[in-house]
């Protein structure tokens, strides 16, 4: 019998966390973007958009709009962006976004009901009132947000003035996300992000006054010059402000992959022990103040709808994080944006000139795609069930896919015995459960089911032995 895992319990075993302190993939997207195929163009996206018209069952739609502009470069940043304050650059980009919205609309026709709209970046709040209004109007000209739909935007408190949050609410946004990282001045200077805490707390308060449905705060641990005392002062101020949700982001130093991070000196980064103490302290403080661990270092207030969804077993995970909305097909808008229609992923061109060139030809600017195999879909479902519920019912998987779970995942079941030995999971003939000790390492547990990572490691072993 499938049962829900009790919520609100979390245990930070530093010895075990230290053992698994590795660079883990981002499993809301499986397979990862590394496996997208450049020879796949917009045709796969268009074909599956057409397939949505066949049959009565359709997944809901969501829309992600990527706004890549930043006022200045944060050294820890790892997403596609351009540093500019030039109005002409932003205006040009908006005009092409509106073209792309129209092209997408032509694929969906009467199938235009949307549950989520998300403006991410970059810094969407760099756009002024008129620019944001034109983009929202451009979307709603062709698509309609459902009654309980979410319209979210990432906000930089440094760019908000008195009344800015009220304007966002009037435009139609009902959820905001703020990246705070750390209020300490030395940490901010080293990471090249100077953010006044008064501005941040003011934005949170204004959003509460305007009755935003959700206020989400991102804090980073492992930043240069950071220690537990500095982080604790930031965390205390954020907890006292009572946002709906708080996420703890593990800063991973990958200068070989992200050019901006090369400006951060390794000697300034806290040691693993310090990072572990920060996360353990943060967990204790958050749970003490009635924040519930949702998963992957995401916490929500005990009265938040995510907590209710977790209790009822209807929590979902998408590209933007945990959600109460069912698994949606995603329309990605903007340079480098990722979309997902049916069993396919697609990514727009990351280069601005190529993105603009395709749209000038009235062609969707899709650079590469991937059609997921049945095995991909199966493994993605397994991972999402673990990350959302902490329990994996073998019977539920066998109902969705014609397999014998323990036979199909024979190799994985053997590897999971090591996790069981460490007290991270429990296993029986019917289900697998992630324990309170294992919940902080859920991505590491999901790695067991990552076929692509397994094959990569096997090839690397063979190469090293030749």
C-alpha angles and dihedrals in degrees: 000000000000113000134182119252114242110255131220097047120114132157126194109208102184095194092056093042089051090054092054097038094129136129103276127195122248101251101191079084113051123198092031125240089261089078098052112119119233094208091064109089134177093302095086091051092047094047094052092045086056090048090060087073091062116089131358102273115084130168113235119259128242130183129215119191116193115213103188101186124115130180091220138356118268107208094221092053119121107173131096109275146140125220108227143129093189111128091205092059092050094045091051091051093050091051090055093044088057089051090052092049090055092049091051091049090058089062096054103037107171092002094087109122110128128195099187137029116184128184108200136166156070094347114323090182088068085080114090126234095269094048093050091046092052092051094047090046089049090055095044091047087072106015130047126214114228120244094262094031125139124237108186137179136185110235131200107210089207089068099045123097130191106295096020093110091049089054092051089054091050091050089056109264114138101173131048135188123204125194108215103158097174134340094213111116096218092051090048093050093050092048091043095238114116107187122170111228092214090060091049095049090045091055091050091050093047091049089052090049090051089051098239109186093229136017113191125192127196120206124182127212124194095044120147116278090011124138136168095266093052093046092046092057090052093045093049092054092047093048090050089053088059103218115182095243138019125192125195110213119200108222107221116194109227106157090160089064103032118046096202091060090063087079090065114089114228090219089063094057118098117251120254090258091056092048091051092051091050093053093045092050092046092052091050092050095046096048090044089058094050100264113143124216108242098177143285091038093307118136131188133188113265091250095050119118090237089063091050090049090050091051091050096045095244101111117133136194126215138162091284095049136258117000143174090219118098120252105298136199106243128219109202116206128190139025113331092359118153123222134185125202118173111320093342138094124200135182129203122229113285092208114083095216093052091045091052093043094057093048091050085059090052089246126130107255095235112152102181141356145187131212108211118229122226087259091053091052091047094051092044090054091050091051094046093049089053094046094046104036107015086225128091117197110203090203093056091052091047089052091055096041128031096241141111098240100210092045096045092047096037094133092046093049090056091050091049090061088076090054089048091051090054091050095247096119140014121219134197136153093279109037151358120234128196108223126221087260091053100047094085088054098046093125090053089052090049089054088072088069095046105111093183093054090047092052091046092053091047091052091048091052091050092048092050092051095052 
